[in-house]
Structures are given as C-alpha cells and as structure tokens.
Amino acid sequence: MPREDIANVLRRRTPALMAIDGVAGTGEGRDGADTVLVVFVVRKTPELTARIPSELDGWRVVVREVGKVTAPPP
C-alpha cells in the first residue's frame, strides 16, 4: 500500500505536533536522499525529542533545532 502524500500528512498532523511545548513548526525536508517530515524545535533536548514520534504515517520524522521563531513586524 502506497504512503499518503507527505503534504497531507503534514496538514493533518501539524496541529498535534504544534501543541507540544517547544515545537516551532513543521515542514517537508531532506535527510540525505530521503524525503522526511521535519519538526522544528526551539531547543533540541532529549526530553522534547522523546515526545515527538520518530515516524508518522510511513514518513520518517527528523527533529531540527531552529531557535525561537518570530514574525517580522508589520
């Protein structure tokens, strides 16, 4: 059975991932030659990483530290 499109997985799963304290965003990315689901975190800690699944709907999840993300002023 083929995997669900990664864009659909992100659309469905992002709200629950964003509810985890310390998660700054999600996206599609690359890890070597593999397409992966990326969870961006403010600070990558073992405790936070343990709360984020390593796989979602057949897609490998990679956690990347990005620091605090803010919107530019209007």
LOKEVO-996852 format. One record per residue (C-alpha): z, y, x; residue in one letter. Coordinates in steps of 0.25 Angstrom, whole numbers, plus 2048, in hexadecimal, padded with zeros to 3 digits. Example, Ala and Ser with C-alpha at 12.3 -4.5 7.8 and 13.67 -1.06 7.14 Angstrom:
2
81F7EE831a 81D7FC837s 
***
This chain:
74
800800800m 7FC80E806p 806818809r 808824800e 801831805d 80B83880Ei 809845807a 80E83E7FAn 81A838801v 81E846807l 81C84C7F9r 8268427F3r 8308407FEr 83184F803t 83B8537F9p 8458487FCa 84384A80Bl 84585980Am 853856803a 85885080Fi 86085B817d 85985F824g 84B85B81Fv 842867821a 83586281Cg 82B85681Bt 81D85481Fg 81284B824e 811849833g 80C84183Er 814838847d 80A833852g 7FF82D84Aa 80782B83Dd 808834831t 81683682Dv 81F83D823l 82784782Bv 83584C827v 83885982Ef 84785C830v 84F868835v 85685F83Fr 854851842k 861849842t 86483A841p 86B83D834e 85F84482El 85583B833t 85D82F82Da 85C83681Fr 84C836820i 84482A81Dp 83C824829s 83182181Fe 82D826811l 82281E808d 81C818814g 81B82481Dw 82482582Ar 82D83182Av 82F83A837v 83B844838v 83785083Fr 84185C843e 83C86A840v 84887283Fg 84B87C834k 83E87F82Bv 83E88D825t 83389481Da 82D8A1823p 8328AE81Cp 8288B3811p 
***
